[in-house]
Amino acid sequence: MNDTTNLTTEYIEKRAKFKKRAESNLNKKVLDGLKQLERCANRKIYAYEDETVDRMFTEIEAAVLAARKAFATDDGESKRRWVEL
């Protein structure tokens, strides 16, 4: 086997690993988490201020931007931030 075949095989394996993990994280964690958060919008059950919601979505948007930037770096790292509402 030559180096090109090894690189192609390695790429295919890494791509499959990425696809499996990314789909799982996106579907089970991110999208499901947002759906759970959406349920908190029911004002018959919960009380909150619009400013709190704005802060919450500002943080979500910042986290999405950080994740996007991580894909543009070689190491794929971003700093995790925790938010207190």
Backbone bond lengths (Angstrom), bond angles and torsions (degrees), N, CA, C in turn:
res aa  C-N    CA-C-N  psi(-1)  N-CA   C-N-CA  omega(-1)  CA-C   N-CA-C  phi
1 M - - - 1.441 - - 1.524 109.82 -
2 N 1.310 116.38 140.22 1.458 118.66 179.43 1.534 110.58 -96.83
3 D 1.323 115.10 174.86 1.467 120.38 -176.74 1.525 112.14 -62.53
4 T 1.327 117.34 -35.77 1.462 120.66 -179.94 1.523 110.86 -63.44
5 T 1.308 118.08 -42.30 1.456 122.25 178.63 1.525 110.22 -64.64
6 N 1.336 117.11 -42.93 1.464 120.91 178.31 1.526 111.17 -62.33
7 L 1.333 116.99 -43.22 1.459 120.55 178.59 1.523 110.63 -63.94
8 T 1.285 117.35 -40.95 1.458 121.35 179.72 1.519 110.17 -65.29
9 T 1.318 117.26 -44.27 1.462 121.46 178.43 1.520 110.55 -64.12
10 E 1.324 116.17 -43.79 1.467 120.32 178.55 1.530 110.17 -62.13
11 Y 1.334 116.72 -43.19 1.456 120.80 179.68 1.533 110.57 -62.04
12 I 1.312 116.21 -45.70 1.472 120.73 -179.38 1.522 110.57 -60.83
13 E 1.319 117.33 -42.27 1.469 120.97 178.94 1.528 111.05 -66.00
14 K 1.338 116.76 -44.21 1.460 120.13 179.58 1.528 110.72 -65.81
15 R 1.319 116.34 -37.93 1.470 121.17 179.57 1.528 110.28 -64.67
16 A 1.313 117.35 -42.77 1.467 121.35 179.02 1.536 110.24 -64.54
17 K 1.324 116.27 -41.38 1.462 121.38 178.53 1.535 110.46 -63.34
18 F 1.338 116.10 -44.33 1.460 120.95 177.92 1.524 110.63 -60.73
19 K 1.320 116.45 -48.59 1.459 121.17 -177.34 1.524 111.26 -58.38
20 K 1.306 116.27 -45.22 1.466 120.48 -179.09 1.524 110.80 -63.28
21 R 1.324 116.57 -48.07 1.463 120.16 -177.08 1.521 112.04 -71.01
22 A 1.329 117.08 -43.15 1.464 120.83 -178.20 1.523 111.08 -64.99
23 E 1.329 117.27 -43.67 1.468 119.90 178.37 1.516 110.88 -62.52
24 S 1.317 117.03 -42.43 1.457 120.89 179.67 1.532 110.69 -63.34
25 N 1.325 116.63 -48.06 1.462 120.04 179.86 1.524 111.68 -63.96
26 L 1.311 116.83 -42.15 1.458 120.20 -179.29 1.520 110.77 -63.91
27 N 1.317 116.45 -50.49 1.456 120.07 -174.78 1.518 113.41 -74.55
28 K 1.318 117.41 -47.18 1.461 120.92 -173.89 1.513 113.37 -81.94
29 K 1.312 117.64 -31.00 1.460 119.59 -174.31 1.519 112.08 -105.96
30 V 1.304 117.46 -56.10 1.461 120.10 -173.34 1.524 111.16 -71.84
31 L 1.315 117.21 -59.10 1.465 119.65 -175.75 1.523 112.09 -67.69
32 D 1.328 117.34 -41.11 1.465 119.62 176.36 1.522 110.89 -64.98
33 G 1.333 116.91 -38.22 1.461 120.86 177.95 1.522 111.64 -63.30
34 L 1.314 116.58 -41.46 1.462 119.83 177.36 1.529 111.20 -66.27
35 K 1.306 116.75 -36.90 1.467 119.98 176.94 1.528 110.17 -63.83
36 Q 1.328 117.39 -41.70 1.464 121.15 176.89 1.526 110.25 -62.95
37 L 1.315 116.69 -41.94 1.455 121.15 178.41 1.530 110.30 -63.10
38 E 1.304 116.61 -40.27 1.465 121.70 179.14 1.528 111.09 -57.92
39 R 1.301 116.99 -34.70 1.464 120.85 179.26 1.522 112.08 -64.98
40 C 1.323 117.10 -22.59 1.470 121.36 177.72 1.529 112.00 -73.26
41 A 1.309 118.04 -7.52 1.461 121.82 -178.56 1.528 112.42 -76.27
42 N 1.300 118.00 -9.36 1.467 122.39 -177.40 1.532 109.60 -71.16
43 R 1.319 116.51 104.31 1.470 121.02 -177.53 1.528 113.05 -72.82
44 K 1.310 117.49 -10.33 1.471 119.71 173.91 1.523 110.92 -73.42
45 I 1.313 116.33 -22.18 1.466 121.78 -177.82 1.526 111.57 -109.68
46 Y 1.335 117.80 -36.47 1.462 122.44 -172.70 1.525 111.05 -120.05
47 A 1.320 115.82 150.95 1.466 122.27 174.57 1.525 108.23 -117.53
48 Y 1.312 116.51 132.91 1.458 121.68 179.30 1.518 108.76 -159.87
49 E 1.315 114.84 160.42 1.454 121.08 178.54 1.531 109.07 -99.50
50 D 1.323 115.48 151.98 1.463 120.25 177.89 1.527 111.37 -59.58
51 E 1.333 116.98 -33.50 1.462 120.50 179.10 1.530 110.75 -63.47
52 T 1.325 116.51 -37.54 1.464 120.54 178.20 1.525 110.21 -64.95
53 V 1.312 115.94 -42.33 1.469 120.48 178.42 1.523 109.98 -64.03
54 D 1.336 116.90 -42.18 1.466 120.17 177.85 1.524 111.47 -60.98
55 R 1.346 117.28 -44.42 1.463 120.84 177.41 1.522 110.99 -61.00
56 M 1.328 115.84 -42.99 1.463 121.34 -178.52 1.538 110.29 -60.02
57 F 1.339 116.36 -47.49 1.455 118.75 -178.34 1.527 112.63 -74.00
58 T 1.312 117.50 -27.09 1.469 120.33 172.75 1.526 109.37 -62.41
59 E 1.324 116.82 -43.05 1.465 121.19 178.52 1.526 111.33 -66.73
60 I 1.316 117.20 -40.49 1.475 120.32 177.87 1.526 109.37 -62.45
61 E 1.316 117.18 -45.56 1.466 120.88 179.78 1.528 111.11 -63.12
62 A 1.334 117.07 -38.04 1.476 120.37 177.57 1.526 110.41 -65.61
63 A 1.328 116.72 -39.33 1.468 120.39 178.73 1.523 111.01 -66.35
64 V 1.318 117.10 -38.49 1.472 120.45 177.16 1.526 109.39 -64.63
65 L 1.322 117.31 -42.49 1.464 120.65 178.52 1.527 111.00 -62.71
66 A 1.341 117.11 -42.91 1.465 120.68 178.46 1.530 110.84 -62.73
67 A 1.326 116.70 -40.65 1.469 119.78 178.41 1.521 110.36 -64.63
68 R 1.322 116.49 -41.81 1.468 120.01 178.64 1.528 110.59 -62.48
69 K 1.340 116.52 -41.63 1.466 120.49 178.77 1.526 111.25 -65.04
70 A 1.332 117.07 -33.98 1.461 120.28 178.83 1.525 111.02 -60.82
71 F 1.319 116.86 -33.13 1.464 120.16 178.18 1.525 111.57 -72.66
72 A 1.324 117.29 -17.00 1.461 121.02 179.83 1.525 111.95 -92.62
73 T 1.347 117.51 -4.86 1.462 120.51 179.72 1.521 109.81 -103.18
74 D 1.333 114.67 161.05 1.458 119.27 -179.42 1.524 112.77 -71.19
75 D 1.336 116.85 -35.18 1.457 118.85 -175.92 1.525 113.13 -90.06
76 G 1.327 117.85 -12.77 1.455 120.74 177.39 1.513 114.00 67.92
77 E 1.317 117.75 23.45 1.465 120.93 -177.50 1.522 110.91 -103.74
78 S 1.318 114.79 144.27 1.458 120.88 169.74 1.515 107.05 -139.11
79 K 1.307 116.52 159.95 1.455 119.65 -179.18 1.522 109.50 -86.70
80 R 1.318 115.90 131.22 1.458 121.45 179.46 1.520 109.10 -81.15
81 R 1.310 115.43 137.71 1.456 121.49 177.74 1.515 108.54 -120.52
82 W 1.318 115.75 140.21 1.460 121.34 175.75 1.512 107.98 -109.92
83 V 1.313 116.37 141.16 1.443 122.06 -174.40 1.520 110.65 -116.16
84 E 1.309 115.02 136.33 1.467 119.82 172.97 1.519 106.58 -111.46
85 L 1.327 117.21 122.03 1.468 120.68 -178.66 1.483 112.51 -90.30
